[in-house]
Amino acid sequence: MKNYKEFYINGQWVNPVEANDYPVINPATEKTIATISLGNKQDVDIAVLAAKKAFSSFGYTSVEQRIALLEALLKQYKDNYDAMAHAISQEMGAPIDLAINAQADTGKGHIKSALSALKKFEFERTIGNAQIIKEPIGVCGFITPWNWPINQIACKVAPALATGCTMILKPSEIAPLSAHLFSQMVHDAGFPAGVYNMINGDGMGVGSAISAHKDIDMVSFTGSTRAGIAIAKSAADTVKRVTQELGGKSPNIILDDADIEKVVKRGVLSCMNNTGQSCNAPTRMLIPQSHYQQAVDTAKATAAKVKVGSPEEHGHHIGPLVSESHFDKVQGMIQQGIDEGATLLAGGVGKPDGFETGYYTKPTIFTDVNNNMTIAREEIFGPVLVMIPYESEEQAIEIANDTPYGLAAFVHSADANRAKRVARKIRAGMVSINNAAHYYTSPFGGYKQSGNGREWGEFGFDDFLEIKSVSS
């Protein structure tokens, strides 16, 4: 069992002010694989002081200096890529091939994307008699989740470093191994002491201390909408900037001219990816009534082929949910769907056969769902798909937008112009047409209760910059 009780503060690994041991559980085995310590407000105060001191010099470094440091970080990441993939697989249960090909790749992708943006970013320009300068906002606080752990760490840390900010990271206490490894990479890359700091802790302790701290200039949070609201309220007293990437209930609109069998199969598999633990997963499949039975038959056949397996095994399968408490939540939502009268097409409550140990869940699909049901409105964050019929294109758009969320949407049509027309009417920050990929250079973020601000590529820089006008 590994000991990760130290925090990374002011360029070195240090013990917490007070020991508060917390077990890290492998969700596939339900066994403790590491121990961390949960920090407190005093630990945050020490880290903020270090970051504030470091900002007085790092905030004025040249673009060339920051490029060199990010290039060194990218090298460290590449050198430790396999270790990162295995850490993610162990801490949150991602199947090893998914961890290698997707989860770990996000860290490398965001560092490369930030580097590319930094090399051409316009920090100064002149308008009339004014010099317009974009300057780093200062000390940043990052609170990141467990579902794509290094993705959310890298897409915050990389642009913050690129723009000259200093920072304190609180990774998820459920999945902290990847953050520990990443912190060592930052150290080995040679960033000045105090620029980057990492403290383990829970939301009530370290998370609350970060969001309320008077010397933290901005907070970037990824997680549930409920927690995001609490963070925004806590941050309001110090009028700090708050950016958030929150929940989602993304519609997958299949238009009547689409290849029904092909896009339904793809939609089912996409929803189940990462065991459904993705904020932008296409969890609401909207199908024209005239093709509904065909879609249902295809979805049932596809679900039967979705395999559940150990994260250690190679192949295309889904692993366990991240924790016992999350398993209980997803199970409760599946039961609620049954209680509200939806038809269970595949899966259901309980664990799959042969998986008594581990937080494994059956790939589940509900049909005969209407958009007023709880399973159609609330984020389940598990391998659960709901299939909703519609009568017309206009009704499909209405159902798609009838949600408090607005993170992502998917549109499928044989007519590209028609798909684009529908996409323009969807109130979501990201729309994929016919399964188009979302690259690291595109903005990531949502409308409504899916949050505010944007991450990824050059769009991720803006939230870390203040705008100064110098007239002469």
N, C-alpha and C positions, 0 to 999 in steps of 0.2 A: 504494500500500500504506500502511495506517495504522500509526502508531506509538503503541502503548498501553503503553509500558514503565514509566510512573509508577504509583505506588500512591497511594491516598487515605488519608492518615494525619493525624490531629489537625487536620482542617478544611482541608487543602491537598493538592495533588498534589505528590508528592516522588519523587525517584529512589531506587531500591533501594540498599541498603548495598553490594551487589556486583552488577554487571551479569551477567545470565544469560539471554540472549535465547532466545525460544521462538517458533516460527512457529505462526500460527493458519491452519488449512487449510480452505478451502471444500470440503466433501465432494462437491459436485456437479462441481467442476472439477479437484480435486486440486491447486489452486494456493494459494500463500500469499497471504492477504488482509490480514494484520496481523501485527505482532510485539509480543509482551509480554515481560516479564522475570519469571523465576521467583524468588520471594523465598526467604529462609532464616530461621533461628531469630532472628537479630539484628533483622530486619525485624519479626517477630512481637513481640519484646520491646519495641520502640519503640511499636508500635501498642497493645499491652496497657497500657503505662505511660500512654499518652494516654487510653485508655478508662477505666482505673482512676481517673485524676484527674478525668475528666469525670463519672464516676458520683457523686462526692462532692456534686455539685450537681444533676445531671440526675435522679438517683434520688429527689430530694425535690421535684421540680416538681409543680405541681398538675395535676389531670385536665384542667382548662381549657387550660392551657399546652400540654399534649401533644395535645389535640384540635386546637388551632390549627396546630401544626406538621404534624400528619398531614394536615390539610386543605390546607395549602400543598404537601405532597408529592403529594397526589392531583392537584392542579392541574398541577403540573409533569409528572406522568405523563401526564395527558390531553393536555397541550400537546406532548409528545414521543412520542405513541402510535405514529404511523406509523414514526418512526425506530426505535422499539423492535422493531416487527414485522419490519422489514427487517434489523435486526441479528441477530435470532434466525434468520431464514431463511438468512442468509449463513453464520452460524457453525455451525449444526447441521443444515441441509438441509431444514427444514420448508417444504413448499410455501407460497407467499406467502399464499394465502387461508386456510390453516390458521394461519399465523403471525398474520395480522390478526384472524381471528375467534375463535381459541381461545388460542394461545400468549400473545400480548400481552395479551389480555383478563384472563388470570389475575393479572397484576400489579395492574391496576386493581381487580379483584374483591377481592383480599386486603386492599388498603389500605382500600377502602370497608367491608369486613366488619369489620376491626379497629376502624375509626372507630365504626361502629354499636355494636359490643360495648363499647367504651370508654365511650360516653355513658351506658350503663346498668349497667356492671359494679359489683358491690358489693365494694369494697376493705376495708370495715370493717363489723362487726356485733357485737352484744353477746350473749353466752350466760352466764347466771348473773351472776357478779361479774367476768367476764372480757371484755375488749375483744379481739376477734379481728381481727387486721390482716394483710392480704396485702400484702407488700412486694416490690419487685423483687429478683431473686436476685443481680444484680450485673453482672459482665463476662461476656459470652457469646461463644462461638466458633461460627461457622457454616461448615459444609463442604457445599457444594451441587453437584449434578450437572449434566450437559449436556443431558439429554433434554427436560425442560421447564424451561429455565434460570431464567427470571424468576419462574415459579410458585414454585419452591422458595426463591428468594431472598426474594420478597415475603411468603410465608407464614411465614417466620421473622423477618425484619426488622420487619415491620409490628406484630405483637403484642409484640415485644421493645421497640420504641419506645413503644408504647402503655402498657406497664406500667412504663416508667421505667428499663429496662436500657440499658447501653452494649454495644458489640459490635465484633467483628472478623470480617469475611466473607472466606472463601476460595472464590471461585467455581471452577468447573471450568476448568482450563487449556485444555481443548479448545474451550470455548464461552464466552470471557470478554468478548465485545463488549457483550452486554446488561448485564453487571454494571458495566462501565465507564460506560455511559450512565446506569444507575440511580444510581451513586455521584454523578454530576454532578447528578442530580435532587435527591438528599438535600442536597447542598451548596447548591443554588439555593433549596431550601425553607427554609433558614435554621436547620438544626439546629446546636446549639452544637458547637464544635470538640471532637473526641475521642469524641463520642457514637457515631458510625458510622465505621468504618475498613474499608478493603478492600485486601487484599494478594493478588496473583496468586501461584500456586505449585502444586506437585504434592503428592500425598498424602504421600510420604516426607519431603518437606522442610517445607513450611508446615503441611500437615495434621497431621503428627506433633507439630510444635512447639505447635500449638494444643491438641491433645488432652492433652498432658502438662503444659501450663503451669500453674504453681502459682497464678497470679493470675487465671486464668480460672475462673469459678464454675460454668459449665455449658457443655456442648457439644451442639449439635444437628446431626445428620448425616443426609443422604439419599444413598443409594447402594447398593452391593452388600452382601449379608450378610457376605461375607468381610471386606470393609473395615470394616464396622460392628463386627465382633468385635475386630479389631485396635485400633480406636479405643477401645472399651470397656476393653480391657486396659490401654492406655496411660493412660487417664484414671483408672484404679482407684487408682493410687499417690497421687493428690491428693484422692480421694474426692469428685470433682466430679459433679454430676448429668449424666447422658448420656441424651439422647433420640434415637431413631433411626427412620427410615422406610426400610425395606430392600426386599428382593426380594419377588416374588410369582409365583404360578402359579395364577391365579384360575380356578375352575371356572365354567362357564356351563351350568347345569342346565336342560335342556329337558324338561319333564314331558309325559306322553303326551296330555294334553288341550290342549296349546298349538297354535297355528297354526304347524306345523312349517316350512313354506316361508318364512313371514314372519320368524320368529325366527332361523332358520338364516342367512338372508341378512343380517339385521342383525348377527348374531354374527360372521360372516366379516368384514364391513366394519369392525366395531368393533375386532376383533383387528388388522386391518391399519392402522388409523389411526395417524398419526405414525410410519409404517413399523414398527409393532410395538414402538416404543421407549417403552413406558409400563409402569410397575410394576404397575398394576392392570388391564392388558389381559386380556380373557377368552380365555386361550390354550388352555384345556382345555374342549372342547365335549362334554358328556355327553348322549347321546341314547338314548331307549328302543330296545331291540333291534327292536321291532315297527315302528319308523319309521326305522330306521337307513339303509336304502337310499334312501328318499326324501330324507333329510337329506344323504346323500352326493351325490346327483344335484344337489340345490339348491346345495350348497357348491361343487361343480365349476363349475356355471354362473355362480355369483357370482364366483368367483376369476378366471374368464376375462374378467370385466368390470372387474376392478381394474387401473387404468392406472398405469404408472410414468412419471414425467415430471420435468422440471427444476423446481427450487424457484421459479424466476423466472416460470414459467407459471401463469396463473390456471386454476382448475378443481379438480375433485375427483380427485386422484391422490395417489400416495405418492412421496416423494422418496428420496434415498439414505440409507444408514446413515451414522452420524456420522463414522466414521474408518476407516482401513485396518485397524487392529488389530481393531476391532469387526466389520468386514466378515469378516475371517478367522475370527473366533470363531463368527459365525452360520453361515458356510459349513461349518465343522467340525461344528456341531451338526446341520445338515441331512444331511450325509454320515453322521453317526452314526445318525440315524433310519433311513436306508436300510440301513445295515449291520446294525442290530438287527432288521430284518425288517418294519418298518412299510411300508404301501403308499403310494407317492407318488401322490396324487390330482392335484396341481397344483404347478407350480413345480419346485424342485429346486436343485442346485448350479449355480454359474455366474451370470453377469450376464444380464439380459434382452437380447434382440436390440436392437441399435442403441445400446447403452450401454457402449461399451468404456471410456470415461473416466468416473470417478465411482464411488462405493461403492454402486452400485445392486444390489439383490437381488430375485430373483423372488418374488412372492407365493406362498407354499408352504403346502400342506395335506397332512397325513398321515391316512390312515384305518387301520383294523385295528390301532389302538394300544391297548396295555394300560397300566395305571398304573405298571407296574414299569420301563417303558422310560425311558431317559435323557431323551428329548424330552418325556416326560410329567411328569418330576420336577424337572428343572433349568430355570431361567429362561433362555430363549434371547434375549430382548430384540430380536427382529426380526419380520418379517411371516410368522410361522410358526404355524399352527394345528394342533392334534391333535384328532382326533375319536374318542371312546371310547364304545362301546356299554354299556348296562347293562340288567339284567333287571327290577329293581323299584325303587320309590322309595327303599326302605331301602338298597339297594346303591348308588344314586346318591349318597346322603348319605355313605355309607362311602367311596366313591371320592373325593368332593369333599374330605373331611377327611383323606384319606390323602396328606398333603403336609407338608413341614416349614414351609411358609408359611401365612399366614392373613391376607392383606391385604384381598382383596375377593372377592365371589362374585356371581353373577347367577342369578336364578331366573325361569323363564317358565311360566305356567300360566293357563288361562282362569278358574280358581277362585282369587280373591284370598286367601281364607282358607287354602286349601291351600298357596299360595305362601308365605304368612307362616309357616305351621307348619314348612315346610321351612327357611325362612330362619333360624328360631330354632335349628335344629339344626346350622347351619353354623358352624364355628369360624373366623370371619373378622371383621375390624373393620368392614367395610362390605358390605352386601348390597343389590343393586338388584333390585327386583321389576318385571318386564315393562318393562325399559329405563327405569325412573325415573331422572331426573337427580340428580347429587350436587351440591348447592349449596354456595356458599362458607361458609354458616352451619353446615354439618354437620361433625362431626368426621372427620378423615382420619387413618387409621393402622391398624395391624394387630395380629394375635395372633402368637404363636410366633416364628419366625425372620424374620417381616416387621417386627419392631421393637417399640418401646415408646414410650409417650407418644402424644399426639394433637395435630394441627395444625388450623388453619382456625377462623375465628370465635371465639366466646367460649371454646371448648374449647382453642384455641391459647394462651390466657393462662396457664393453670395451670402449665405447665412453666417459666414465667419468673418465678414467684412463690414466695416463702417465706411460711410462715404463722407469725405471732407471736401469742402470748397474753399479754395484760397484765392481771393480776388485781389488783383493788383493793377 
